[in-house]
Amino acid sequence: MKKTLLLTAIMAWGITATALAANPFSDVPCGHWAYASIAKLAKAGIVEGYPDGTFGGQRTITRYEMAQIVAKALAKGAIGPNDKLVSEFSEELNNLGVRVTNLEKKTDNVKITGEGRLLYFHSTQKTLGDGNKSYETNLRTRINFAGKINDSWDYGGMLENTQNISDDNGNSDTSFHRAFLEGNVGAVRMKGGRYDATMANGLVLDSDGDSRDGLEIGVGDEEKLAGKFLYGRMSDDTDTKYFGSEFTGKWGNTDYHGGFYKFIGDNTALGGDDPNVWNAGLGYTWGKLNATADYLRGSKANTAGDKNGYALGFTWGEATGEEPGSYDLYVRYWNQPRGTFYAHADDANFFDDEQTGFKGWGIGTDVAIAKNMVVKAVYYDTKEKGGAKRTDQRIWTDLTVSF
């Protein structure tokens, strides 16, 4: 293949320089059709001529010579390790000592991704016949940082901003929401710092909106049987700490899990001093259908003397931003006295301001309307267990885009 044809192809793939060199080769006059491309590459130091000052554009070059040109382009950052040229000449590049996989690791050492969510929900709450309607609209933006420390350890962080659009004052809050390390020490998995901690798949604790400061240590095969130890504190309440242990496992189409969690401190949210919560659950997958069932028990009873709770769920399909047109449908049912949860994962009203608890259901769907764009719509109907017997019907809708 002629050099001028190959070099023009390289330019088409995006190798550029900021300015032209002054007629670098005697056999490539300014009026030559490939002059601009050759001059740019010469100025960038990617191509060189012969000792007599000629370019030799009519000379056929070997794959090895072409690989040398590609290697220089890589070294100068003119092309990336995922470029088509690198893939085409990978064998020759390896023979030249240019380890493409190592270059890819360095290029991917730090990744920045983001997510924007536009939310609207409407709530109709009633107490003994008296109605109270409310709504909220906000825009939440998250910037995620993922850094590769070495082959065993990674760093993660998240910056979050929430703008309350429905507030007349347009209140906005920004915080560095997460900062944590995770990795392996031999067969032991570890995670520590400020991160999104969960308990019992969010039925006891989900801190997506308010990350916790903690440490997790895990062992075992997560595809078969694994265990995890948890310790931490509530980042919004330094007087409350927690520790616990849980296990997860799979057997064919069935998965199972369980856990014990203890909250330390004067914790009225769970019914009193130093409360405990136990959980055991099963899940079964049949094609696109997934069914779950959980039992929960708190050591502190609610005001009606109830300690036992349960939750059921059914999901069909899976919506993912990577697959436009994908969708899921789901229905949930909960009956949880106050002593069985600290901060619930779902978006219904859980009446957690009193020592009662809640029961009710929700039905919803997620639809990927385009690549990296997912619409969510859910209807919740919950009511207070005892107390003033309040009820809440809530419509939750949002559009989430990822980038």
C-alpha positions as CSV (number, residue, x, y, z in Angstrom):
1,M,0.0,0.0,0.0
2,K,1.3,3.5,-0.9
3,K,2.3,5.7,2.0
4,T,0.2,8.7,0.9
5,L,-3.0,6.5,0.8
6,L,-2.3,5.1,4.3
7,L,-1.5,8.5,5.8
8,T,-4.6,10.1,4.4
9,A,-6.6,7.2,6.0
10,I,-4.9,7.9,9.3
11,M,-5.9,11.6,9.1
12,A,-9.5,10.5,8.4
13,W,-9.4,8.6,11.7
14,G,-8.6,11.8,13.5
15,I,-4.9,12.3,13.9
16,T,-4.4,16.1,13.9
17,A,-1.9,18.8,14.6
18,T,-2.5,22.5,15.3
19,A,-0.4,23.9,12.4
20,L,1.3,22.9,9.2
21,A,5.0,22.3,8.8
22,A,6.8,24.3,6.2
23,N,7.1,21.9,3.2
24,P,8.9,19.1,5.1
25,F,9.7,16.8,2.0
26,S,11.1,17.8,-1.3
27,D,9.0,15.3,-3.3
28,V,5.7,16.6,-1.8
29,P,5.1,20.1,-3.2
30,C,2.6,22.4,-1.6
31,G,0.0,21.7,-4.4
32,H,0.1,17.9,-3.8
33,W,-3.3,16.5,-2.8
34,A,-1.8,14.8,0.4
35,Y,0.4,17.8,1.3
36,A,-1.8,19.0,4.3
37,S,-2.1,15.5,5.8
38,I,1.6,14.7,5.4
39,A,2.7,18.1,6.7
40,K,0.6,17.8,9.9
41,L,1.9,14.3,10.6
42,A,5.5,15.4,10.1
43,K,5.1,18.4,12.4
44,A,3.6,16.1,15.1
45,G,6.6,13.8,14.8
46,I,4.6,10.8,13.7
47,V,6.2,10.3,10.2
48,E,9.7,10.8,9.0
49,G,11.2,11.0,5.6
50,Y,14.4,9.5,4.1
51,P,17.9,10.9,4.6
52,D,17.8,12.6,1.2
53,G,14.9,14.7,2.4
54,T,12.2,12.8,0.4
55,F,8.9,11.3,1.6
56,G,8.8,8.4,-0.8
57,G,5.1,8.4,-1.2
58,Q,5.1,6.0,-4.1
59,R,7.0,3.4,-2.1
60,T,5.1,0.4,-0.8
61,I,5.5,0.0,3.0
62,T,5.2,-3.1,5.1
63,R,2.8,-3.8,7.9
64,Y,5.7,-3.5,10.3
65,E,6.6,0.0,9.0
66,M,2.9,1.0,9.3
67,A,2.9,-0.3,12.9
68,Q,5.8,1.9,13.7
69,I,3.8,4.9,12.6
70,V,0.8,3.8,14.7
71,A,3.1,3.3,17.7
72,K,4.4,6.9,17.4
73,A,0.8,8.2,17.1
74,L,-0.1,6.3,20.3
75,A,2.9,7.6,22.2
76,K,2.1,11.2,21.3
77,G,-1.6,10.8,22.2
78,A,-2.7,11.4,18.6
79,I,-4.9,8.3,18.7
80,G,-6.3,6.3,21.6
81,P,-5.7,2.6,22.5
82,N,-9.2,1.8,21.3
83,D,-8.6,3.2,17.8
84,K,-9.3,1.0,14.8
85,L,-5.6,1.3,13.7
86,V,-4.4,-0.1,17.1
87,S,-6.8,-3.1,16.7
88,E,-5.6,-3.7,13.2
89,F,-1.9,-3.6,14.0
90,S,-2.1,-5.0,17.6
91,E,0.2,-8.0,16.9
92,E,2.9,-5.8,15.3
93,L,2.6,-3.3,18.1
94,N,3.1,-6.0,20.7
95,N,6.2,-7.2,18.9
96,L,7.4,-3.5,19.0
97,G,6.9,-3.6,22.8
98,V,3.8,-1.4,22.8
99,R,1.5,-3.2,25.3
100,V,-1.9,-2.1,24.2
101,T,-3.7,-3.6,27.3
102,N,-1.4,-1.5,29.6
103,L,-2.2,1.6,27.6
104,E,-5.9,0.9,27.9
105,K,-5.6,0.5,31.6
106,K,-3.8,3.9,31.9
107,T,-6.4,5.6,29.6
108,D,-9.2,4.2,31.7
109,N,-7.5,4.9,35.1
110,V,-10.2,7.5,35.9
111,K,-13.7,7.4,34.6
112,I,-16.3,10.2,35.1
113,T,-20.0,9.4,34.5
114,G,-23.1,11.3,35.3
115,E,-26.9,11.0,35.8
116,G,-29.6,13.6,35.7
117,R,-33.1,12.9,37.1
118,L,-36.2,15.2,36.6
119,L,-38.8,14.2,39.2
120,Y,-42.5,15.0,39.7
121,F,-44.7,13.4,42.3
122,H,-48.1,14.2,43.7
123,S,-49.4,13.1,47.1
124,T,-52.9,13.0,48.5
125,Q,-52.8,12.3,52.3
126,K,-55.9,11.8,54.4
127,T,-56.5,11.7,58.2
128,L,-59.9,10.7,59.3
129,G,-61.5,12.2,56.2
130,D,-59.4,15.4,56.1
131,G,-57.5,15.6,52.8
132,N,-54.1,17.2,52.2
133,K,-52.6,17.4,48.7
134,S,-49.0,18.2,47.9
135,Y,-46.5,17.9,45.1
136,E,-42.8,18.3,44.4
137,T,-40.7,18.8,41.3
138,N,-36.9,18.7,41.5
139,L,-33.8,18.1,39.3
140,R,-31.1,15.9,40.8
141,T,-27.7,15.7,39.1
142,R,-25.0,13.3,40.0
143,I,-21.4,13.2,38.9
144,N,-19.6,9.9,39.6
145,F,-15.9,9.4,39.9
146,A,-14.2,5.9,39.6
147,G,-10.5,5.6,39.9
148,K,-8.3,2.6,39.4
149,I,-5.7,2.4,42.1
150,N,-4.2,-1.0,41.2
151,D,-5.4,-4.4,40.2
152,S,-7.0,-5.0,43.6
153,W,-8.3,-1.6,44.7
154,D,-10.6,1.1,43.3
155,Y,-11.8,4.5,44.5
156,G,-15.3,5.8,44.1
157,G,-16.9,9.2,44.7
158,M,-20.0,11.1,43.9
159,L,-21.0,14.8,43.7
160,E,-24.7,15.5,44.0
161,N,-26.8,18.6,43.4
162,T,-30.6,18.8,43.9
163,Q,-32.6,21.8,42.7
164,N,-36.1,22.1,44.2
165,I,-38.0,23.5,41.2
166,S,-41.4,23.5,43.0
167,D,-40.0,25.7,45.8
168,D,-40.7,29.4,45.1
169,N,-37.2,30.2,46.4
170,G,-35.6,27.6,44.0
171,N,-33.6,26.0,46.8
172,S,-30.5,24.1,45.7
173,D,-28.2,21.8,47.6
174,T,-24.8,20.5,46.6
175,S,-22.6,18.0,48.5
176,F,-19.8,15.5,48.0
177,H,-22.0,12.6,48.6
178,R,-19.8,9.6,48.5
179,A,-16.0,8.9,48.9
180,F,-14.9,5.3,49.4
181,L,-12.4,2.6,48.7
182,E,-13.2,-1.0,47.7
183,G,-11.0,-3.9,46.8
184,N,-9.7,-7.3,47.8
185,V,-7.2,-8.6,50.4
186,G,-6.7,-12.1,49.2
187,A,-10.1,-13.7,49.2
188,V,-11.6,-11.0,51.4
189,R,-13.6,-8.2,49.8
190,M,-13.6,-4.8,51.6
191,K,-15.4,-1.5,51.2
192,G,-14.9,1.5,53.4
193,G,-15.7,5.2,53.5
194,R,-19.0,7.1,52.8
195,Y,-21.1,5.1,50.4
196,D,-24.7,3.8,49.7
197,A,-25.2,1.3,52.5
198,T,-28.1,-1.2,52.3
199,M,-29.7,-3.8,54.6
200,A,-32.1,-6.5,53.5
201,N,-32.2,-5.2,49.9
202,G,-33.4,-1.9,51.2
203,L,-36.3,-3.2,53.4
204,V,-34.4,-2.3,56.6
205,L,-32.0,0.4,55.3
206,D,-31.3,2.2,52.0
207,S,-29.1,5.3,52.1
208,D,-29.2,6.3,48.4
209,G,-30.4,9.7,49.4
210,D,-28.1,10.0,52.5
211,S,-24.9,7.9,52.3
212,R,-23.5,6.3,55.5
213,D,-20.0,6.2,56.9
214,G,-19.0,2.5,57.2
215,L,-17.0,-0.6,56.6
216,E,-18.0,-3.8,54.9
217,I,-16.1,-7.1,54.8
218,G,-17.2,-9.9,52.6
219,V,-16.1,-13.5,52.0
220,G,-17.3,-16.4,49.8
221,D,-18.6,-16.8,46.3
222,E,-21.3,-14.3,45.5
223,E,-22.7,-16.6,42.8
224,K,-23.1,-19.4,45.3
225,L,-22.9,-18.5,49.0
226,A,-21.3,-15.4,50.5
227,G,-21.3,-13.6,53.8
228,K,-20.8,-10.0,54.8
229,F,-20.1,-8.0,58.0
230,L,-21.3,-4.4,58.3
231,Y,-20.3,-1.6,60.7
232,G,-20.9,2.1,60.5
233,R,-22.8,5.2,61.6
234,M,-25.5,7.4,60.2
235,S,-23.8,10.4,58.6
236,D,-26.8,12.5,59.4
237,D,-26.9,11.4,63.1
238,T,-23.6,10.8,64.8
239,D,-25.3,9.4,67.9
240,T,-26.5,6.3,66.0
241,K,-24.2,3.5,64.9
242,Y,-24.9,0.1,63.5
243,F,-23.4,-3.3,62.9
244,G,-24.7,-6.5,61.4
245,S,-24.1,-9.5,59.3
246,E,-25.9,-11.0,56.3
247,F,-25.6,-13.8,53.8
248,T,-26.7,-14.4,50.2
249,G,-26.8,-17.5,48.2
250,K,-28.1,-19.1,45.0
251,W,-29.4,-22.6,44.2
252,G,-30.6,-23.0,40.6
253,N,-33.3,-20.4,40.0
254,T,-33.7,-19.7,43.7
255,D,-31.8,-17.1,45.7
256,Y,-31.9,-16.7,49.4
257,H,-30.7,-14.2,51.9
258,G,-30.8,-13.2,55.6
259,G,-29.3,-10.9,58.1
260,F,-29.1,-9.5,61.6
261,Y,-28.7,-5.8,62.2
262,K,-28.3,-3.9,65.5
263,F,-28.6,-0.1,65.9
264,I,-26.8,1.4,68.8
265,G,-28.0,4.6,70.5
266,D,-31.2,6.3,71.6
267,N,-33.0,5.4,68.4
268,T,-36.7,6.4,68.6
269,A,-37.0,5.7,64.9
270,L,-36.9,2.0,65.6
271,G,-38.8,2.0,68.8
272,G,-36.2,2.6,71.6
273,D,-32.7,2.0,72.8
274,D,-30.4,-0.4,70.9
275,P,-33.0,-2.1,68.7
276,N,-32.3,-5.2,66.6
277,V,-33.8,-6.3,63.3
278,W,-33.8,-9.8,61.7
279,N,-34.5,-10.6,58.1
280,A,-34.9,-13.8,56.0
281,G,-36.0,-13.9,52.3
282,L,-36.3,-15.9,49.2
283,G,-36.4,-15.1,45.5
284,Y,-37.3,-17.1,42.4
285,T,-36.6,-16.4,38.7
286,W,-38.7,-18.0,36.0
287,G,-37.8,-16.6,32.6
288,K,-38.5,-12.8,32.7
289,L,-40.5,-13.1,36.0
290,N,-38.9,-12.6,39.4
291,A,-40.7,-13.1,42.7
292,T,-39.5,-12.2,46.2
293,A,-40.7,-12.8,49.7
294,D,-39.2,-11.4,52.9
295,Y,-39.9,-11.8,56.6
296,L,-38.7,-9.2,59.1
297,R,-38.8,-9.0,62.9
298,G,-37.8,-6.0,65.1
299,S,-36.9,-6.3,68.8
300,K,-39.0,-3.2,69.6
301,A,-42.7,-3.4,69.0
302,N,-44.7,-0.5,67.5
303,T,-47.4,1.3,69.5
304,A,-49.8,-1.5,68.7
305,G,-47.4,-4.2,70.1
306,D,-46.5,-5.5,66.6
307,K,-43.0,-6.8,65.9
308,N,-43.4,-8.8,62.7
309,G,-43.4,-7.6,59.2
310,Y,-43.2,-9.0,55.6
311,A,-42.8,-7.8,52.0
312,L,-43.7,-9.3,48.7
313,G,-42.6,-8.4,45.2
314,F,-43.1,-9.4,41.5
315,T,-41.1,-8.0,38.6
316,W,-41.4,-8.8,34.9
317,G,-38.6,-7.9,32.5
318,E,-35.7,-5.4,33.0
319,A,-35.4,-1.8,31.7
320,T,-31.8,-0.8,30.9
321,G,-30.6,2.4,29.2
322,E,-28.2,0.3,27.1
323,E,-31.2,-1.3,25.3
324,P,-33.8,1.2,24.0
325,G,-37.3,-0.2,24.1
326,S,-36.6,-2.5,27.1
327,Y,-39.0,-2.2,30.0
328,D,-40.1,-3.8,33.3
329,L,-43.4,-4.0,35.2
330,Y,-43.5,-4.6,38.9
331,V,-45.9,-4.7,41.9
332,R,-44.9,-4.6,45.6
333,Y,-46.7,-5.2,48.9
334,W,-45.4,-4.2,52.4
335,N,-46.7,-4.8,55.9
336,Q,-43.9,-3.4,58.2
337,P,-44.3,-2.1,61.8
338,R,-41.9,0.7,62.7
339,G,-39.4,-1.5,64.4
340,T,-38.5,-3.3,61.2
341,F,-37.0,-0.5,59.1
342,Y,-34.8,2.5,59.6
343,A,-34.9,4.2,56.1
344,H,-36.9,2.3,53.4
345,A,-35.7,2.0,49.8
346,D,-39.0,2.7,48.1
347,D,-40.6,6.1,47.5
348,A,-44.0,5.5,49.1
349,N,-45.1,7.3,52.3
350,F,-44.0,5.1,55.2
351,F,-45.4,7.3,58.1
352,D,-42.0,7.0,59.8
353,D,-42.7,10.1,61.9
354,E,-44.7,8.0,64.5
355,Q,-44.0,4.7,66.1
356,T,-46.6,2.9,64.0
357,G,-45.3,1.6,60.7
358,F,-47.2,1.2,57.4
359,K,-48.8,-1.3,55.0
360,G,-49.8,-0.9,51.4
361,W,-48.8,-1.6,47.8
362,G,-47.2,0.0,44.7
363,I,-47.3,-0.8,41.0
364,G,-45.1,0.7,38.4
365,T,-43.0,0.5,35.2
366,D,-39.7,1.6,33.8
367,V,-39.3,2.1,30.1
368,A,-36.0,2.9,28.1
369,I,-37.4,5.4,25.6
370,A,-34.0,5.9,24.0
371,K,-30.4,5.0,24.7
372,N,-29.5,6.1,28.3
373,M,-32.9,7.6,28.8
374,V,-35.4,5.8,31.2
375,V,-38.9,6.9,32.2
376,K,-40.4,5.7,35.5
377,A,-44.0,5.8,36.6
378,V,-45.3,4.4,39.9
379,Y,-48.5,4.5,41.9
380,Y,-48.3,3.9,45.7
381,D,-51.2,3.4,48.1
382,T,-50.1,3.1,51.8
383,K,-51.6,3.6,55.2
384,E,-50.5,3.9,58.7
385,K,-50.6,0.9,61.0
386,G,-52.6,2.2,63.9
387,G,-52.1,5.7,65.2
388,A,-54.3,8.3,63.3
389,K,-54.8,5.7,60.5
390,R,-53.5,8.1,57.9
391,T,-53.5,7.1,54.2
392,D,-51.4,8.4,51.2
393,Q,-52.0,7.9,47.5
394,R,-48.9,8.9,45.6
395,I,-48.0,9.2,41.9
396,W,-44.2,9.2,41.3
397,T,-42.8,9.9,37.8
398,D,-39.3,10.7,36.7
399,L,-37.0,10.8,33.7
400,T,-33.4,9.7,34.2
401,V,-30.7,10.3,31.7
402,S,-27.1,8.9,32.1
403,F,-23.9,10.0,30.4
